[in-house]
Amino acid sequence: DYEYDLYTVEEDTTMNFDYGSSSYPL
């Protein structure tokens, strides 16, 4: 699942970004 929810990323300030098969280190 390659759903890049930028809104969810802002909420997840930790390094626990669930992007399916691809991790987006922001």
PQR file of N, CA, C, O and H, with PARSE charges and radii, in Angstrom:
ATOM      1  N   ASP A   1       0.834  -1.200   0.000 -0.4000 1.5000
ATOM      2  CA  ASP A   1       0.000   0.000   0.000 -0.0000 2.0000
ATOM      3  C   ASP A   1       0.871   1.254   0.000  0.5500 1.7000
ATOM      4  O   ASP A   1       1.558   1.548   0.979 -0.5500 1.4000
ATOM      5  N   TYR A   2       0.833   1.975  -1.097 -0.4000 1.5000
ATOM      6  CA  TYR A   2       1.648   3.193  -1.187 -0.0000 2.0000
ATOM      7  C   TYR A   2       0.774   4.419  -0.992  0.5500 1.7000
ATOM      8  O   TYR A   2       0.621   5.246  -1.891 -0.5500 1.4000
ATOM      9  H   TYR A   2       0.275   1.736  -1.892  0.4000 1.0000
ATOM     10  N   GLU A   3       0.201   4.520   0.207 -0.4000 1.5000
ATOM     11  CA  GLU A   3      -0.660   5.667   0.506 -0.0000 2.0000
ATOM     12  C   GLU A   3       0.123   6.675   1.335  0.5500 1.7000
ATOM     13  O   GLU A   3       0.330   6.488   2.534 -0.5500 1.4000
ATOM     14  H   GLU A   3       0.325   3.848   0.937  0.4000 1.0000
ATOM     15  N   TYR A   4       0.552   7.743   0.679 -0.4000 1.5000
ATOM     16  CA  TYR A   4       1.351   8.750   1.376 -0.0000 2.0000
ATOM     17  C   TYR A   4       0.444   9.840   1.933  0.5500 1.7000
ATOM     18  O   TYR A   4       0.204  10.865   1.295 -0.5500 1.4000
ATOM     19  H   TYR A   4       0.383   7.895  -0.295  0.4000 1.0000
ATOM     20  N   ASP A   5      -0.053   9.586   3.147 -0.4000 1.5000
ATOM     21  CA  ASP A   5      -0.922  10.574   3.784 -0.0000 2.0000
ATOM     22  C   ASP A   5      -0.059  11.572   4.535  0.5500 1.7000
ATOM     23  O   ASP A   5       0.424  11.297   5.634 -0.5500 1.4000
ATOM     24  H   ASP A   5       0.142   8.753   3.664  0.4000 1.0000
ATOM     25  N   LEU A   6       0.127  12.728   3.929 -0.4000 1.5000
ATOM     26  CA  LEU A   6       0.966  13.751   4.544 -0.0000 2.0000
ATOM     27  C   LEU A   6       0.349  14.248   5.849  0.5500 1.7000
ATOM     28  O   LEU A   6       1.055  14.657   6.771 -0.5500 1.4000
ATOM     29  H   LEU A   6      -0.264  12.951   3.036  0.4000 1.0000
ATOM     30  N   TYR A   7      -0.980  14.203   5.908 -0.4000 1.5000
ATOM     31  CA  TYR A   7      -1.657  14.654   7.112 -0.0000 2.0000
ATOM     32  C   TYR A   7      -1.344  13.723   8.280  0.5500 1.7000
ATOM     33  O   TYR A   7      -1.148  14.168   9.411 -0.5500 1.4000
ATOM     34  H   TYR A   7      -1.554  13.870   5.160  0.4000 1.0000
ATOM     35  N   THR A   8      -1.301  12.423   7.987 -0.4000 1.5000
ATOM     36  CA  THR A   8      -1.014  11.448   9.033 -0.0000 2.0000
ATOM     37  C   THR A   8       0.446  11.532   9.455  0.5500 1.7000
ATOM     38  O   THR A   8       0.786  11.247  10.604 -0.5500 1.4000
ATOM     39  H   THR A   8      -1.461  12.061   7.068  0.4000 1.0000
ATOM     40  N   VAL A   9       1.312  11.927   8.515 -0.4000 1.5000
ATOM     41  CA  VAL A   9       2.733  12.043   8.801 -0.0000 2.0000
ATOM     42  C   VAL A   9       2.971  13.153   9.822  0.5500 1.7000
ATOM     43  O   VAL A   9       3.807  13.022  10.716 -0.5500 1.4000
ATOM     44  H   VAL A   9       1.036  12.158   7.582  0.4000 1.0000
ATOM     45  N   GLU A  10       2.223  14.249   9.676 -0.4000 1.5000
ATOM     46  CA  GLU A  10       2.380  15.365  10.598 -0.0000 2.0000
ATOM     47  C   GLU A  10       1.995  14.945  12.008  0.5500 1.7000
ATOM     48  O   GLU A  10       2.588  15.415  12.979 -0.5500 1.4000
ATOM     49  H   GLU A  10       1.543  14.355   8.950  0.4000 1.0000
ATOM     50  N   GLU A  11       0.998  14.057  12.130 -0.4000 1.5000
ATOM     51  CA  GLU A  11       0.587  13.574  13.438 -0.0000 2.0000
ATOM     52  C   GLU A  11       1.631  12.613  13.996  0.5500 1.7000
ATOM     53  O   GLU A  11       1.923  12.628  15.192 -0.5500 1.4000
ATOM     54  H   GLU A  11       0.516  13.676  11.342  0.4000 1.0000
ATOM     55  N   ASP A  12       2.192  11.774  13.120 -0.4000 1.5000
ATOM     56  CA  ASP A  12       3.227  10.832  13.539 -0.0000 2.0000
ATOM     57  C   ASP A  12       4.587  11.496  13.462  0.5500 1.7000
ATOM     58  O   ASP A  12       5.260  11.431  12.433 -0.5500 1.4000
ATOM     59  H   ASP A  12       1.955  11.762  12.148  0.4000 1.0000
ATOM     60  N   THR A  13       4.989  12.131  14.540 -0.4000 1.5000
ATOM     61  CA  THR A  13       6.276  12.816  14.560 -0.0000 2.0000
ATOM     62  C   THR A  13       7.400  11.824  14.831  0.5500 1.7000
ATOM     63  O   THR A  13       8.574  12.154  14.667 -0.5500 1.4000
ATOM     64  H   THR A  13       4.443  12.184  15.376  0.4000 1.0000
ATOM     65  N   THR A  14       7.042  10.599  15.249 -0.4000 1.5000
ATOM     66  CA  THR A  14       8.044   9.591  15.540 -0.0000 2.0000
ATOM     67  C   THR A  14       8.496   8.896  14.268  0.5500 1.7000
ATOM     68  O   THR A  14       8.018   9.221  13.181 -0.5500 1.4000
ATOM     69  H   THR A  14       6.088  10.330  15.382  0.4000 1.0000
ATOM     70  N   MET A  15       9.404   7.951  14.388 -0.4000 1.5000
ATOM     71  CA  MET A  15       9.900   7.230  13.213 -0.0000 2.0000
ATOM     72  C   MET A  15       9.057   5.991  12.955  0.5500 1.7000
ATOM     73  O   MET A  15       9.571   4.959  12.524 -0.5500 1.4000
ATOM     74  H   MET A  15       9.792   7.687  15.271  0.4000 1.0000
ATOM     75  N   ASN A  16       7.756   6.100  13.222 -0.4000 1.5000
ATOM     76  CA  ASN A  16       6.857   4.973  13.004 -0.0000 2.0000
ATOM     77  C   ASN A  16       5.895   5.279  11.868  0.5500 1.7000
ATOM     78  O   ASN A  16       4.677   5.277  12.048 -0.5500 1.4000
ATOM     79  H   ASN A  16       7.339   6.938  13.572  0.4000 1.0000
ATOM     80  N   PHE A  17       6.464   5.543  10.688 -0.4000 1.5000
ATOM     81  CA  PHE A  17       5.620   5.859   9.536 -0.0000 2.0000
ATOM     82  C   PHE A  17       5.216   4.578   8.822  0.5500 1.7000
ATOM     83  O   PHE A  17       6.052   3.908   8.215 -0.5500 1.4000
ATOM     84  H   PHE A  17       7.453   5.544  10.542  0.4000 1.0000
ATOM     85  N   ASP A  18       3.945   4.242   8.893 -0.4000 1.5000
ATOM     86  CA  ASP A  18       3.453   3.030   8.249 -0.0000 2.0000
ATOM     87  C   ASP A  18       3.054   3.336   6.811  0.5500 1.7000
ATOM     88  O   ASP A  18       1.933   3.766   6.540 -0.5500 1.4000
ATOM     89  H   ASP A  18       3.266   4.786   9.386  0.4000 1.0000
ATOM     90  N   TYR A  19       3.992   3.106   5.897 -0.4000 1.5000
ATOM     91  CA  TYR A  19       3.706   3.379   4.478 -0.0000 2.0000
ATOM     92  C   TYR A  19       3.630   2.078   3.685  0.5500 1.7000
ATOM     93  O   TYR A  19       3.843   2.074   2.473 -0.5500 1.4000
ATOM     94  H   TYR A  19       4.902   2.757   6.117  0.4000 1.0000
ATOM     95  N   GLY A  20       3.329   0.985   4.362 -0.4000 1.5000
ATOM     96  CA  GLY A  20       3.218  -0.287   3.666 -0.0000 2.0000
ATOM     97  C   GLY A  20       4.579  -0.873   3.369  0.5500 1.7000
ATOM     98  O   GLY A  20       5.308  -1.246   4.287 -0.5500 1.4000
ATOM     99  H   GLY A  20       3.156   0.988   5.347  0.4000 1.0000
ATOM    100  N   SER A  21       4.936  -0.960   2.078 -0.4000 1.5000
ATOM    101  CA  SER A  21       6.195  -1.586   1.685 -0.0000 2.0000
ATOM    102  C   SER A  21       7.316  -0.565   1.605  0.5500 1.7000
ATOM    103  O   SER A  21       8.478  -0.934   1.435 -0.5500 1.4000
ATOM    104  H   SER A  21       4.343  -0.657   1.332  0.4000 1.0000
ATOM    105  N   SER A  22       6.983   0.710   1.724 -0.4000 1.5000
ATOM    106  CA  SER A  22       8.000   1.743   1.616 -0.0000 2.0000
ATOM    107  C   SER A  22       7.940   2.670   2.827  0.5500 1.7000
ATOM    108  O   SER A  22       6.882   3.201   3.164 -0.5500 1.4000
ATOM    109  H   SER A  22       6.039   1.010   1.862  0.4000 1.0000
ATOM    110  N   SER A  23       9.088   2.856   3.474 -0.4000 1.5000
ATOM    111  CA  SER A  23       9.146   3.735   4.636 -0.0000 2.0000
ATOM    112  C   SER A  23       9.637   5.116   4.227  0.5500 1.7000
ATOM    113  O   SER A  23      10.645   5.251   3.533 -0.5500 1.4000
ATOM    114  H   SER A  23       9.947   2.424   3.199  0.4000 1.0000
ATOM    115  N   TYR A  24       8.919   6.128   4.661 -0.4000 1.5000
ATOM    116  CA  TYR A  24       9.269   7.492   4.288 -0.0000 2.0000
ATOM    117  C   TYR A  24       9.833   8.226   5.505  0.5500 1.7000
ATOM    118  O   TYR A  24       9.072   8.776   6.301 -0.5500 1.4000
ATOM    119  H   TYR A  24       8.101   6.019   5.224  0.4000 1.0000
ATOM    120  N   PRO A  25      11.158   8.239   5.656 -0.5600 1.5000
ATOM    121  CA  PRO A  25      11.801   8.896   6.801  0.2800 2.0000
ATOM    122  C   PRO A  25      11.769  10.413   6.713  0.5500 1.7000
ATOM    123  O   PRO A  25      12.585  11.021   6.020 -0.5500 1.4000
ATOM    124  N   LEU A  26      10.825  11.018   7.414 -0.4000 1.5000
ATOM    125  CA  LEU A  26      10.730  12.472   7.381 -0.0000 2.0000
ATOM    126  C   LEU A  26      11.178  13.041   8.725  0.5500 1.7000
ATOM    127  O   LEU A  26      11.176  14.257   8.912 -0.5500 1.4000
ATOM    128  H   LEU A  26      10.161  10.524   7.976  0.4000 1.0000
TER
END
